[in-house]
Amino acid sequence: MDSRTKQDFTRRITQSNRSELVVVLYDICFSYLEEAEKNLKEKDFTAYKEAVRKADSVIGELQAALNFQYELSTQLYPLYSYCRRELMRGMYQQNGDGIAHAKRVLSGLYQAFCEVAKQDTSEPLMHNTQQVYAGMTYGKEQLNENFQESDTSRGFFA
């Protein structure tokens, strides 16, 4: 994942509420899975394994964040476990089958969480972050964004 993509994900995380944060995690996972597929086609097995491990780590975060007071969590946990097993199987067999199976399961869940995020009107989880303004300048491939600090003491107050 390049620095521009990481910066975009970081910005999205700082602006997200609970539901949107789950969607961002899915986007990060899909980004790593696409990177793994690209590395597999290029026969760069070291980078392939690293990308699969990072995608597995993201799914592990989704799995660890489940709240088992809700019945939905008991249904999501085995799905995440299946995806993680498929990724590991694909990593050790060095083929894309595991990634394809995991993506198929995760894409259905992703669509559902996108719908939930559209309906969630709660506040962003992080406060005291930079405001992002989309200006009228355009980069080579996309709209440029400007960060403007109104308060120089971001983060924790001592």
C-alpha positions as CSV (number, residue, x, y, z in Angstrom):
1,M,0.0,0.0,0.0
2,D,1.5,3.3,-1.0
3,S,1.7,6.4,1.2
4,R,-1.1,8.2,-0.6
5,T,-3.5,5.4,0.1
6,K,-2.4,5.2,3.7
7,Q,-3.0,8.9,4.1
8,D,-6.4,8.6,2.6
9,F,-7.4,5.8,4.9
10,T,-6.0,7.8,7.9
11,R,-8.1,10.7,6.9
12,R,-11.2,8.6,6.6
13,I,-10.6,7.0,10.0
14,T,-10.4,10.4,11.7
15,Q,-13.7,11.5,10.1
16,S,-15.6,8.2,10.7
17,N,-18.3,7.2,13.1
18,R,-18.6,3.5,14.4
19,S,-20.3,2.2,11.3
20,E,-18.1,4.0,8.8
21,L,-15.0,2.8,10.6
22,V,-16.1,-0.8,9.9
23,V,-16.5,0.1,6.2
24,V,-13.0,1.7,6.2
25,L,-11.6,-1.6,7.7
26,Y,-13.2,-3.6,4.9
27,D,-11.7,-1.1,2.3
28,I,-8.3,-1.6,3.9
29,C,-8.7,-5.3,3.7
30,F,-9.8,-5.3,0.1
31,S,-6.8,-3.0,-0.7
32,Y,-4.4,-5.6,0.8
33,L,-6.2,-8.4,-1.0
34,E,-5.8,-6.6,-4.4
35,E,-2.2,-6.0,-3.6
36,A,-1.8,-9.7,-2.8
37,E,-3.4,-10.7,-6.1
38,K,-1.1,-8.3,-8.0
39,N,2.0,-9.7,-6.3
40,L,0.9,-13.3,-7.0
41,K,0.6,-12.5,-10.7
42,E,4.0,-10.9,-10.6
43,K,5.4,-14.0,-8.8
44,D,6.6,-11.9,-5.9
45,F,5.8,-14.4,-3.2
46,T,7.4,-12.5,-0.3
47,A,5.2,-9.4,-1.0
48,Y,2.3,-11.7,-1.6
49,K,2.6,-13.3,1.8
50,E,3.0,-9.9,3.5
51,A,-0.1,-8.6,1.8
52,V,-2.1,-11.7,2.8
53,R,-0.8,-11.4,6.4
54,K,-1.9,-7.7,6.5
55,A,-5.4,-8.6,5.2
56,D,-5.6,-11.4,7.7
57,S,-4.7,-8.9,10.4
58,V,-7.5,-6.5,9.4
59,I,-10.0,-9.4,9.5
60,G,-8.6,-10.3,12.9
61,E,-9.4,-6.7,14.0
62,L,-12.9,-7.1,12.7
63,Q,-13.2,-10.4,14.5
64,A,-11.8,-9.0,17.8
65,A,-14.2,-6.0,17.7
66,L,-17.3,-8.2,17.7
67,N,-19.7,-7.6,20.6
68,F,-21.2,-11.0,21.5
69,Q,-24.1,-9.4,23.3
70,Y,-25.6,-9.2,19.9
71,E,-26.7,-12.4,18.0
72,L,-25.2,-11.0,14.8
73,S,-21.7,-11.4,16.3
74,T,-22.2,-15.1,16.7
75,Q,-22.9,-15.4,13.0
76,L,-20.1,-13.1,11.9
77,Y,-17.4,-14.8,13.9
78,P,-17.4,-18.1,12.0
79,L,-17.5,-16.1,8.7
80,Y,-14.4,-14.2,9.6
81,S,-12.7,-17.4,10.8
82,Y,-13.5,-19.0,7.5
83,C,-12.0,-16.0,5.6
84,R,-8.9,-16.2,7.7
85,R,-8.5,-19.9,7.1
86,E,-9.0,-19.4,3.4
87,L,-6.4,-16.7,3.3
88,M,-3.8,-18.8,5.1
89,R,-4.6,-21.8,2.8
90,G,-4.1,-19.6,-0.2
91,M,-0.9,-18.2,1.2
92,Y,0.7,-21.6,1.8
93,Q,-0.5,-23.0,-1.5
94,Q,0.6,-19.8,-3.3
95,N,-2.6,-19.6,-5.4
96,G,-5.4,-17.1,-5.5
97,D,-8.2,-19.5,-4.6
98,G,-8.2,-18.6,-0.9
99,I,-8.3,-14.9,-1.7
100,A,-11.2,-15.4,-4.1
101,H,-13.2,-17.3,-1.5
102,A,-12.5,-14.7,1.2
103,K,-13.4,-11.8,-1.1
104,R,-16.7,-13.5,-2.0
105,V,-17.7,-13.7,1.6
106,L,-16.3,-10.3,2.6
107,S,-17.9,-8.5,-0.3
108,G,-21.4,-9.5,0.8
109,L,-20.7,-8.4,4.3
110,Y,-19.2,-5.1,3.0
111,Q,-22.3,-4.3,1.1
112,A,-24.4,-4.8,4.2
113,F,-22.1,-2.6,6.3
114,C,-22.2,0.1,3.7
115,E,-26.0,0.2,3.9
116,V,-25.8,0.4,7.7
117,A,-23.2,3.2,7.5
118,K,-25.5,5.2,5.2
119,Q,-28.2,5.1,7.9
120,D,-25.9,5.9,10.9
121,T,-25.9,9.6,11.6
122,S,-23.8,9.5,14.8
123,E,-20.8,11.8,15.4
124,P,-17.3,10.8,14.4
125,L,-15.5,8.8,17.0
126,M,-12.4,11.1,17.0
127,H,-12.7,14.6,18.1
128,N,-10.1,17.4,18.0
129,T,-8.8,16.3,14.6
130,Q,-8.0,18.4,11.5
131,Q,-10.8,19.5,9.4
132,V,-10.6,18.5,5.7
133,Y,-11.8,20.8,3.0
134,A,-12.0,19.8,-0.6
135,G,-10.9,22.8,-2.6
136,M,-11.2,23.8,-6.2
137,T,-7.8,22.5,-7.2
138,Y,-7.4,19.2,-8.9
139,G,-4.5,16.8,-8.9
140,K,-3.4,14.6,-11.7
141,E,-6.1,12.0,-11.0
142,Q,-8.3,13.4,-8.3
143,L,-9.5,16.4,-6.3
144,N,-6.9,17.8,-3.9
145,E,-7.7,18.2,-0.2
146,N,-6.4,20.9,2.1
147,F,-6.0,20.5,5.8
148,Q,-6.5,23.7,7.8
149,E,-5.7,23.8,11.5
150,S,-7.8,26.1,13.6
151,D,-6.3,24.8,16.8
152,T,-2.6,23.8,17.0
153,S,-3.1,21.5,20.0
154,R,-4.5,18.4,18.5
155,G,-4.7,15.1,20.4
156,F,-4.5,14.9,24.2
157,F,-4.5,17.9,26.4
158,A,-2.0,17.9,29.2
